[in-house]
């Protein structure tokens, strides 16, 4: 029989590891800042399909001549089609877009340049959309807290819910850090990954809390909470690990394929999702229940102290 892992005994180490990762992300954020997609900050994004090889310096010069010096051009891949993506911080009208299309056709006569798509959004609308997305995240977190509090009320539901929510916040910060460190603009994929990780990570935590609840019924009431938590974590560890590894392999496969095919829109979802899955497993096993046990021990110490005073 394998020696059980002392999860509660190493919780300080686990917290230090998490804080170190988040500190690195904070440094990156301070130095490089956070990139925002047009959907959140406003602006214009125009895409053009093409054939052959294009001179990107010529493309960017043409775009800047028409739209101004803030126009940026890169080669992107959308739905397996190579496209020229031209972004601008301001939204522009259809006349300006038509002028840009005509200028690119003249500058690249041999590349069959065809407008692929265009998206123009005012900065105020982008901010409103971003705020609405954040409100959605907050509401989702609140409902999850209420759910955990009600489901595990017999083992101190609200406190269990708060520590579950704390570790969910940890996972969301890791996802955000992935966007910052890998210089991925925050876009609608950012919200999609956040909401997915909220549910995924909470599922692992609920499995562990369920086992804690069962073991507290089976074991002697005098059994220390650290022992109950360690037993529960060791019993559910393999199941949680297998689930996370299986999901991570599937997401990693999608990531590799999207990288090979240069499908940047898929990469911006799969890469943060992969880190979120790893973080969700780590926080559920190493942070949520072990940190919750500290709170339970603190409450018990206060109760014992109050009894001695009587």
PyMOL commands that set and color helices and strands:
alter all, ss='L'
color gray80, all
select helices_A, chain A and resi 8-32+38-41+56-67+94-107+123-151+153-155+157-181+188-218+225-260+264-309
alter helices_A, ss='H'
color red, helices_A
select strands_A, chain A and resi 43-49+72-78+81-88+114-121
alter strands_A, ss='S'
color yellow, strands_A
deselect
rebuild
show_as cartoon
